[in-house]
Amino acid sequence: MKKLKFNKSGLAISRRVAAEGSVLLKNENVLPLKKDTKIALFGRNQVDTYKGGGGAADLWAVKCQNYADGLEKLGRVYKPLLKKYRDT
C-alpha cells in the first residue's frame, strides 16, 4: 500500500475552498446570530460527522471535527438537545 504524504499547500487550498464554498442563499435578518444565541443541532450527524462516503468519495483528512464540538467550543450549542444525541 502506498503511503500518503502530507501536503501543506493542499491543506491551505482545501481550507480556502471550504470557506469560499459556504454560501448563504437568503438572509432575512437572521444572520449573523447574536453572540448569546444558542443553536439547536438535529440528527446524529452533528455528533458523528462523516468526512467521506467511502470508496471514491472518501478522503484523507488531517483533522476532522464534528459540528457539535466546533459550536460547543464557541458556547453556541443548545446543550439539552445535544446531550440526547450524545447519549444515544
MOPAC internal coordinates of N, CA, C and O (Angstrom, degrees):
PM7 1SCF
backbone

  N    0.0000 0     0.00 0     0.00 0    0    0    0
  C    1.4458 1     0.00 0     0.00 0    1    0    0
  C    1.5284 1   109.26 1     0.00 0    2    1    0
  O    1.2310 1   120.49 1   -46.52 1    3    2    1
  N    1.3101 1   116.67 1   133.48 1    3    2    1
  C    1.4537 1   122.15 1  -178.57 1    5    3    2
  C    1.5297 1   110.19 1   -75.92 1    6    5    3
  O    1.2310 1   120.52 1   -48.27 1    7    6    5
  N    1.3268 1   116.61 1   131.73 1    7    6    5
  C    1.4606 1   121.34 1   179.22 1    9    7    6
  C    1.5281 1   109.37 1   -82.37 1   10    9    7
  O    1.2310 1   121.01 1   -48.09 1   11   10    9
  N    1.3325 1   115.67 1   131.91 1   11   10    9
  C    1.4660 1   120.32 1   179.53 1   13   11   10
  C    1.5175 1   110.07 1   -81.18 1   14   13   11
  O    1.2310 1   120.81 1   -36.51 1   15   14   13
  N    1.3117 1   116.07 1   143.49 1   15   14   13
  C    1.4580 1   121.47 1   177.49 1   17   15   14
  C    1.5186 1   109.12 1  -103.62 1   18   17   15
  O    1.2310 1   121.02 1   -39.04 1   19   18   17
  N    1.3256 1   115.66 1   140.96 1   19   18   17
  C    1.4572 1   121.47 1   177.57 1   21   19   18
  C    1.5249 1   109.73 1   -73.06 1   22   21   19
  O    1.2310 1   120.42 1   -46.51 1   23   22   21
  N    1.3190 1   116.80 1   133.49 1   23   22   21
  C    1.4552 1   122.21 1  -177.17 1   25   23   22
  C    1.5263 1   108.61 1  -123.30 1   26   25   23
  O    1.2310 1   120.44 1   -75.83 1   27   26   25
  N    1.3559 1   116.77 1   104.17 1   27   26   25
  C    1.4706 1   120.69 1  -177.02 1   29   27   26
  C    1.5256 1   112.47 1   -62.06 1   30   29   27
  O    1.2310 1   119.71 1   142.42 1   31   30   29
  N    1.3065 1   118.15 1   -37.58 1   31   30   29
  C    1.4714 1   119.45 1  -179.77 1   33   31   30
  C    1.5252 1   109.84 1   -67.88 1   34   33   31
  O    1.2310 1   120.07 1   145.57 1   35   34   33
  N    1.3195 1   117.47 1   -34.43 1   35   34   33
  C    1.4563 1   120.69 1   176.62 1   37   35   34
  C    1.5172 1   111.75 1   -65.09 1   38   37   35
  O    1.2310 1   120.42 1   141.47 1   39   38   37
  N    1.3295 1   116.80 1   -38.53 1   39   38   37
  C    1.4627 1   121.80 1   177.47 1   41   39   38
  C    1.5251 1   110.41 1   -64.01 1   42   41   39
  O    1.2310 1   120.15 1   136.06 1   43   42   41
  N    1.3142 1   117.31 1   -43.94 1   43   42   41
  C    1.4654 1   121.41 1   179.42 1   45   43   42
  C    1.5245 1   110.90 1   -62.16 1   46   45   43
  O    1.2310 1   120.52 1   137.77 1   47   46   45
  N    1.3152 1   116.60 1   -42.23 1   47   46   45
  C    1.4692 1   120.75 1   178.63 1   49   47   46
  C    1.5253 1   110.01 1   -65.34 1   50   49   47
  O    1.2310 1   119.95 1   137.79 1   51   50   49
  N    1.3269 1   117.70 1   -42.21 1   51   50   49
  C    1.4645 1   121.63 1   179.51 1   53   51   50
  C    1.5212 1   111.34 1   -60.83 1   54   53   51
  O    1.2310 1   120.60 1   136.80 1   55   54   53
  N    1.3164 1   116.46 1   -43.20 1   55   54   53
  C    1.4722 1   120.10 1   179.08 1   57   55   54
  C    1.5255 1   110.90 1   -64.49 1   58   57   55
  O    1.2310 1   120.64 1   138.78 1   59   58   57
  N    1.3116 1   116.38 1   -41.22 1   59   58   57
  C    1.4708 1   120.42 1   179.76 1   61   59   58
  C    1.5301 1   111.06 1   -65.00 1   62   61   59
  O    1.2310 1   120.59 1   136.28 1   63   62   61
  N    1.3251 1   116.48 1   -43.72 1   63   62   61
  C    1.4652 1   121.22 1   178.71 1   65   63   62
  C    1.5251 1   110.28 1   -62.70 1   66   65   63
  O    1.2310 1   120.43 1   137.55 1   67   66   65
  N    1.3391 1   116.78 1   -42.45 1   67   66   65
  C    1.4672 1   120.15 1   179.54 1   69   67   66
  C    1.5287 1   110.75 1   -62.42 1   70   69   67
  O    1.2310 1   120.28 1   136.65 1   71   70   69
  N    1.3324 1   117.07 1   -43.35 1   71   70   69
  C    1.4665 1   120.67 1  -179.76 1   73   71   70
  C    1.5220 1   111.52 1   -67.06 1   74   73   71
  O    1.2310 1   120.50 1   135.37 1   75   74   73
  N    1.3181 1   116.64 1   -44.63 1   75   74   73
  C    1.4637 1   120.32 1  -177.99 1   77   75   74
  C    1.5241 1   112.28 1   -75.93 1   78   77   75
  O    1.2310 1   120.37 1   158.58 1   79   78   77
  N    1.3306 1   116.89 1   -21.42 1   79   78   77
  C    1.4602 1   120.95 1  -178.90 1   81   79   78
  C    1.5100 1   113.36 1   -84.40 1   82   81   79
  O    1.2310 1   119.93 1   171.25 1   83   82   81
  N    1.3335 1   117.73 1    -8.75 1   83   82   81
  C    1.4569 1   121.63 1   177.22 1   85   83   82
  C    1.5221 1   107.79 1   -82.05 1   86   85   83
  O    1.2310 1   120.72 1   -65.21 1   87   86   85
  N    1.3179 1   116.24 1   114.79 1   87   86   85
  C    1.4574 1   120.80 1  -173.19 1   89   87   86
  C    1.5233 1   110.63 1  -122.77 1   90   89   87
  O    1.2310 1   120.91 1   -47.64 1   91   90   89
  N    1.2934 1   115.86 1   132.36 1   91   90   89
  C    1.4574 1   121.57 1   173.59 1   93   91   90
  C    1.5201 1   106.97 1   -90.94 1   94   93   91
  O    1.2310 1   120.33 1   -61.40 1   95   94   93
  N    1.3236 1   116.98 1   118.60 1   95   94   93
  C    1.4546 1   119.85 1  -176.91 1   97   95   94
  C    1.5180 1   112.33 1   -76.43 1   98   97   95
  O    1.2310 1   120.57 1   137.14 1   99   98   97
  N    1.3371 1   116.51 1   -42.86 1   99   98   97
  C    1.4524 1   119.07 1  -179.65 1  101   99   98
  C    1.5194 1   108.77 1  -154.15 1  102  101   99
  O    1.2310 1   120.24 1   -49.09 1  103  102  101
  N    1.3084 1   117.14 1   130.91 1  103  102  101
  C    1.4564 1   122.04 1   179.74 1  105  103  102
  C    1.5182 1   108.37 1  -123.26 1  106  105  103
  O    1.2310 1   121.20 1   -70.41 1  107  106  105
  N    1.3202 1   115.31 1   109.59 1  107  106  105
  C    1.4688 1   120.19 1   177.86 1  109  107  106
  C    1.5241 1   109.05 1  -102.52 1  110  109  107
  O    1.2310 1   120.80 1  -113.14 1  111  110  109
  N    1.3163 1   116.08 1    66.86 1  111  110  109
  C    1.4639 1   123.76 1   179.02 1  113  111  110
  C    1.5188 1   112.99 1    58.75 1  114  113  111
  O    1.2310 1   120.48 1  -145.26 1  115  114  113
  N    1.3447 1   116.69 1    34.74 1  115  114  113
  C    1.4534 1   121.86 1   177.37 1  117  115  114
  C    1.5246 1   110.32 1  -101.83 1  118  117  115
  O    1.2310 1   120.94 1   138.92 1  119  118  117
  N    1.3265 1   115.80 1   -41.08 1  119  118  117
  C    1.4572 1   120.71 1  -178.78 1  121  119  118
  C    1.5149 1   110.56 1  -110.10 1  122  121  119
  O    1.2310 1   119.32 1   -30.84 1  123  122  121
  N    1.2870 1   118.91 1   149.16 1  123  122  121
  C    1.4563 1   127.00 1     0.17 1  125  123  122
  C    1.5343 1   111.22 1   -73.90 1  126  125  123
  O    1.2310 1   120.93 1   -29.86 1  127  126  125
  N    1.3370 1   115.82 1   150.14 1  127  126  125
  C    1.4521 1   120.83 1   177.67 1  129  127  126
  C    1.5202 1   109.77 1   -70.55 1  130  129  127
  O    1.2310 1   120.78 1   -31.02 1  131  130  129
  N    1.3173 1   116.11 1   148.98 1  131  130  129
  C    1.4606 1   119.98 1   174.34 1  133  131  130
  C    1.5226 1   108.29 1   -67.51 1  134  133  131
  O    1.2310 1   120.23 1   -29.26 1  135  134  133
  N    1.3222 1   117.17 1   150.74 1  135  134  133
  C    1.4662 1   121.34 1  -174.58 1  137  135  134
  C    1.5186 1   113.65 1   -58.59 1  138  137  135
  O    1.2310 1   119.16 1   150.88 1  139  138  137
  N    1.3172 1   119.22 1   -29.12 1  139  138  137
  C    1.4645 1   121.23 1  -177.77 1  141  139  138
  C    1.5347 1   112.70 1   -91.55 1  142  141  139
  O    1.2310 1   119.61 1  -176.16 1  143  142  141
  N    1.3236 1   118.34 1     3.84 1  143  142  141
  C    1.4607 1   122.46 1   179.81 1  145  143  142
  C    1.5204 1   110.34 1   -74.80 1  146  145  143
  O    1.2310 1   120.94 1   -51.37 1  147  146  145
  N    1.3435 1   115.80 1   128.63 1  147  146  145
  C    1.4640 1   120.65 1   176.63 1  149  147  146
  C    1.5164 1   108.67 1   -92.00 1  150  149  147
  O    1.2310 1   120.67 1   -32.26 1  151  150  149
  N    1.3211 1   116.32 1   147.74 1  151  150  149
  C    1.4569 1   122.88 1  -177.43 1  153  151  150
  C    1.5231 1   108.88 1  -113.60 1  154  153  151
  O    1.2310 1   120.45 1   -54.24 1  155  154  153
  N    1.3309 1   116.75 1   125.76 1  155  154  153
  C    1.4644 1   121.32 1   176.52 1  157  155  154
  C    1.5208 1   108.47 1   -90.88 1  158  157  155
  O    1.2310 1   120.78 1   -53.30 1  159  158  157
  N    1.3088 1   116.11 1   126.70 1  159  158  157
  C    1.4580 1   122.15 1   178.90 1  161  159  158
  C    1.5235 1   108.51 1  -102.78 1  162  161  159
  O    1.2310 1   120.03 1   -45.19 1  163  162  161
  N    1.3150 1   117.54 1   134.81 1  163  162  161
  C    1.4534 1   122.07 1  -177.66 1  165  163  162
  C    1.5210 1   110.31 1  -118.35 1  166  165  163
  O    1.2310 1   120.71 1   -41.35 1  167  166  165
  N    1.3244 1   116.26 1   138.65 1  167  166  165
  C    1.4541 1   121.38 1   176.79 1  169  167  166
  C    1.5089 1   112.37 1    95.53 1  170  169  167
  O    1.2310 1   121.32 1   -28.79 1  171  170  169
  N    1.3356 1   115.09 1   151.21 1  171  170  169
  C    1.4653 1   119.62 1  -176.50 1  173  171  170
  C    1.5206 1   112.80 1   -70.34 1  174  173  171
  O    1.2310 1   119.76 1   161.72 1  175  174  173
  N    1.3241 1   118.06 1   -18.28 1  175  174  173
  C    1.4631 1   119.96 1  -179.54 1  177  175  174
  C    1.5219 1   112.43 1   -68.96 1  178  177  175
  O    1.2310 1   119.95 1   166.52 1  179  178  177
  N    1.3171 1   117.71 1   -13.48 1  179  178  177
  C    1.4609 1   120.03 1   175.72 1  181  179  178
  C    1.5208 1   110.64 1   -69.35 1  182  181  179
  O    1.2310 1   120.99 1   150.71 1  183  182  181
  N    1.3423 1   115.72 1   -29.29 1  183  182  181
  C    1.4580 1   121.77 1   179.52 1  185  183  182
  C    1.5232 1   110.30 1  -100.59 1  186  185  183
  O    1.2310 1   120.45 1   136.91 1  187  186  185
  N    1.3281 1   116.75 1   -43.09 1  187  186  185
  C    1.4668 1   122.78 1   179.57 1  189  187  186
  C    1.5249 1   109.40 1  -103.41 1  190  189  187
  O    1.2310 1   120.67 1  -109.53 1  191  190  189
  N    1.3138 1   116.33 1    70.47 1  191  190  189
  C    1.4585 1   121.78 1  -175.91 1  193  191  190
  C    1.5279 1   109.78 1   -74.14 1  194  193  191
  O    1.2310 1   120.85 1   -46.63 1  195  194  193
  N    1.3232 1   115.98 1   133.37 1  195  194  193
  C    1.4619 1   121.18 1   178.06 1  197  195  194
  C    1.5227 1   109.76 1   -91.91 1  198  197  195
  O    1.2310 1   120.49 1   -44.30 1  199  198  197
  N    1.3077 1   116.67 1   135.70 1  199  198  197
  C    1.4612 1   120.95 1   177.72 1  201  199  198
  C    1.5113 1   111.53 1   -93.58 1  202  201  199
  O    1.2310 1   120.09 1   166.65 1  203  202  201
  N    1.3108 1   117.43 1   -13.35 1  203  202  201
  C    1.4567 1   121.72 1  -179.33 1  205  203  202
  C    1.5122 1   109.67 1  -169.11 1  206  205  203
  O    1.2310 1   120.76 1   -13.80 1  207  206  205
  N    1.2925 1   116.16 1   166.20 1  207  206  205
  C    1.4522 1   119.61 1  -176.69 1  209  207  206
  C    1.5114 1   114.09 1   -95.59 1  210  209  207
  O    1.2310 1   120.03 1   178.89 1  211  210  209
  N    1.3093 1   117.54 1    -1.11 1  211  210  209
  C    1.4509 1   120.76 1  -176.84 1  213  211  210
  C    1.5240 1   109.83 1    93.53 1  214  213  211
  O    1.2310 1   120.86 1   -17.99 1  215  214  213
  N    1.2923 1   115.95 1   162.01 1  215  214  213
  C    1.4617 1   120.04 1  -179.05 1  217  215  214
  C    1.5111 1   111.44 1    60.65 1  218  217  215
  O    1.2310 1   120.25 1    44.09 1  219  218  217
  N    1.3171 1   117.13 1  -135.91 1  219  218  217
  C    1.4634 1   122.08 1  -177.71 1  221  219  218
  C    1.5295 1   111.93 1   -67.81 1  222  221  219
  O    1.2310 1   119.93 1   158.61 1  223  222  221
  N    1.3279 1   117.74 1   -21.39 1  223  222  221
  C    1.4707 1   120.90 1  -179.08 1  225  223  222
  C    1.5211 1   112.19 1   -85.14 1  226  225  223
  O    1.2310 1   119.85 1   172.11 1  227  226  225
  N    1.3256 1   117.90 1    -7.89 1  227  226  225
  C    1.4510 1   120.72 1  -178.24 1  229  227  226
  C    1.5253 1   109.79 1   -76.49 1  230  229  227
  O    1.2310 1   120.89 1   -19.15 1  231  230  229
  N    1.3181 1   115.90 1   160.85 1  231  230  229
  C    1.4565 1   120.31 1   178.40 1  233  231  230
  C    1.5121 1   109.80 1  -142.70 1  234  233  231
  O    1.2310 1   121.36 1   -20.02 1  235  234  233
  N    1.2997 1   115.00 1   159.98 1  235  234  233
  C    1.4513 1   121.76 1   178.01 1  237  235  234
  C    1.5199 1   106.58 1   -95.83 1  238  237  235
  O    1.2310 1   120.49 1   -66.13 1  239  238  237
  N    1.3284 1   116.66 1   113.87 1  239  238  237
  C    1.4629 1   120.99 1  -175.64 1  241  239  238
  C    1.5191 1   110.50 1  -108.20 1  242  241  239
  O    1.2310 1   120.92 1   -47.39 1  243  242  241
  N    1.3235 1   115.85 1   132.61 1  243  242  241
  C    1.4584 1   121.42 1   175.70 1  245  243  242
  C    1.5220 1   108.32 1   -71.88 1  246  245  243
  O    1.2310 1   121.04 1   140.36 1  247  246  245
  N    1.3149 1   115.61 1   -39.64 1  247  246  245
  C    1.4586 1   121.35 1  -178.87 1  249  247  246
  C    1.5213 1   108.11 1  -146.65 1  250  249  247
  O    1.2310 1   120.53 1   -42.05 1  251  250  249
  N    1.3075 1   116.58 1   137.95 1  251  250  249
  C    1.4558 1   120.96 1   177.59 1  253  251  250
  C    1.5167 1   107.76 1  -137.60 1  254  253  251
  O    1.2310 1   120.31 1   -60.25 1  255  254  253
  N    1.3107 1   117.01 1   119.75 1  255  254  253
  C    1.4557 1   122.19 1  -179.75 1  257  255  254
  C    1.5180 1   108.26 1  -118.96 1  258  257  255
  O    1.2310 1   120.45 1   -44.98 1  259  258  257
  N    1.3303 1   116.74 1   135.02 1  259  258  257
  C    1.4612 1   118.20 1   179.11 1  261  259  258
  C    1.5265 1   110.75 1   -76.70 1  262  261  259
  O    1.2310 1   121.05 1   -16.93 1  263  262  261
  N    1.3174 1   115.60 1   163.07 1  263  262  261
  C    1.4652 1   121.39 1  -177.01 1  265  263  262
  C    1.5203 1   111.50 1   -60.88 1  266  265  263
  O    1.2310 1   120.74 1   136.78 1  267  266  265
  N    1.3270 1   116.20 1   -43.22 1  267  266  265
  C    1.4580 1   120.85 1  -176.49 1  269  267  266
  C    1.5262 1   111.57 1   -60.64 1  270  269  267
  O    1.2310 1   120.23 1   132.23 1  271  270  269
  N    1.3308 1   117.17 1   -47.77 1  271  270  269
  C    1.4681 1   119.93 1  -179.70 1  273  271  270
  C    1.5212 1   111.61 1   -63.05 1  274  273  271
  O    1.2310 1   120.35 1   139.42 1  275  274  273
  N    1.3108 1   116.93 1   -40.58 1  275  274  273
  C    1.4608 1   120.54 1   179.78 1  277  275  274
  C    1.5180 1   112.56 1   -63.16 1  278  277  275
  O    1.2310 1   120.89 1   133.04 1  279  278  277
  N    1.3318 1   115.90 1   -46.96 1  279  278  277
  C    1.4695 1   119.18 1   179.90 1  281  279  278
  C    1.5237 1   111.99 1   -72.78 1  282  281  279
  O    1.2310 1   120.53 1   149.33 1  283  282  281
  N    1.3245 1   116.59 1   -30.67 1  283  282  281
  C    1.4601 1   120.03 1   178.03 1  285  283  282
  C    1.5298 1   110.83 1   -65.47 1  286  285  283
  O    1.2310 1   120.56 1   142.35 1  287  286  285
  N    1.3428 1   116.54 1   -37.65 1  287  286  285
  C    1.4630 1   120.28 1   177.25 1  289  287  286
  C    1.5284 1   111.30 1   -60.85 1  290  289  287
  O    1.2310 1   121.17 1   150.18 1  291  290  289
  N    1.3261 1   115.38 1   -29.82 1  291  290  289
  C    1.4622 1   120.40 1   178.72 1  293  291  290
  C    1.5264 1   112.07 1   -84.91 1  294  293  291
  O    1.2310 1   120.33 1   173.82 1  295  294  293
  N    1.3486 1   116.97 1    -6.18 1  295  294  293
  C    1.4586 1   120.95 1  -178.69 1  297  295  294
  C    1.5114 1   112.68 1    73.59 1  298  297  295
  O    1.2310 1   120.06 1  -151.82 1  299  298  297
  N    1.3274 1   117.48 1    28.18 1  299  298  297
  C    1.4599 1   121.27 1  -172.86 1  301  299  298
  C    1.5227 1   114.68 1  -107.16 1  302  301  299
  O    1.2310 1   119.86 1   175.22 1  303  302  301
  N    1.3444 1   117.86 1    -4.78 1  303  302  301
  C    1.4677 1   120.54 1  -172.76 1  305  303  302
  C    1.5224 1   111.49 1   -87.74 1  306  305  303
  O    1.2310 1   121.48 1   -38.54 1  307  306  305
  N    1.3369 1   114.77 1   141.46 1  307  306  305
  C    1.4629 1   121.45 1   172.20 1  309  307  306
  C    1.5239 1   106.15 1   -78.51 1  310  309  307
  O    1.2310 1   120.61 1   -79.91 1  311  310  309
  N    1.3309 1   116.44 1   100.09 1  311  310  309
  C    1.4633 1   122.06 1  -167.86 1  313  311  310
  C    1.5299 1   115.74 1   -66.39 1  314  313  311
  O    1.2310 1   117.99 1   143.92 1  315  314  313
  N    1.3421 1   121.44 1   -36.08 1  315  314  313
  C    1.4663 1   118.77 1  -179.97 1  317  315  314
  C    1.5380 1   112.53 1   -58.12 1  318  317  315
  O    1.2310 1   119.38 1   139.08 1  319  318  317
  N    1.3217 1   118.78 1   -40.92 1  319  318  317
  C    1.4582 1   121.14 1   179.14 1  321  319  318
  C    1.5274 1   111.11 1   -71.48 1  322  321  319
  O    1.2310 1   120.79 1   139.18 1  323  322  321
  N    1.3197 1   116.09 1   -40.82 1  323  322  321
  C    1.4684 1   120.03 1   179.30 1  325  323  322
  C    1.5261 1   110.55 1   -62.55 1  326  325  323
  O    1.2310 1   119.84 1   141.89 1  327  326  325
  N    1.3187 1   117.91 1   -38.11 1  327  326  325
  C    1.4635 1   121.76 1   178.84 1  329  327  326
  C    1.5307 1   110.45 1   -60.38 1  330  329  327
  O    1.2310 1   120.13 1   140.81 1  331  330  329
  N    1.3229 1   117.35 1   -39.19 1  331  330  329
  C    1.4657 1   120.16 1   179.04 1  333  331  330
  C    1.5231 1   110.67 1   -61.71 1  334  333  331
  O    1.2310 1   119.87 1   137.18 1  335  334  333
  N    1.3207 1   117.85 1   -42.82 1  335  334  333
  C    1.4744 1   120.63 1   179.59 1  337  335  334
  C    1.5157 1   111.07 1   -67.49 1  338  337  335
  O    1.2310 1   120.34 1   138.84 1  339  338  337
  N    1.3194 1   116.96 1   -41.16 1  339  338  337
  C    1.4655 1   119.66 1  -179.53 1  341  339  338
  C    1.5326 1   111.22 1   -67.72 1  342  341  339
  O    1.2310 1   120.42 1   145.90 1  343  342  341
  N    1.3263 1   116.80 1   -34.10 1  343  342  341
  C    1.4670 1   120.60 1   180.00 1  345  343  342
  C    1.5269 1   112.01 1   -70.14 1  346  345  343
  O    1.2310 1   120.09 1   155.60 1  347  346  345
  N    1.3279 1   117.44 1   -24.40 1  347  346  345
  C    1.4618 1   119.42 1  -179.40 1  349  347  346
  C    1.5058 1   109.47 1  -101.04 1  350  349  347
  O    1.2310 1   120.10 1   180.00 1  351  350  349

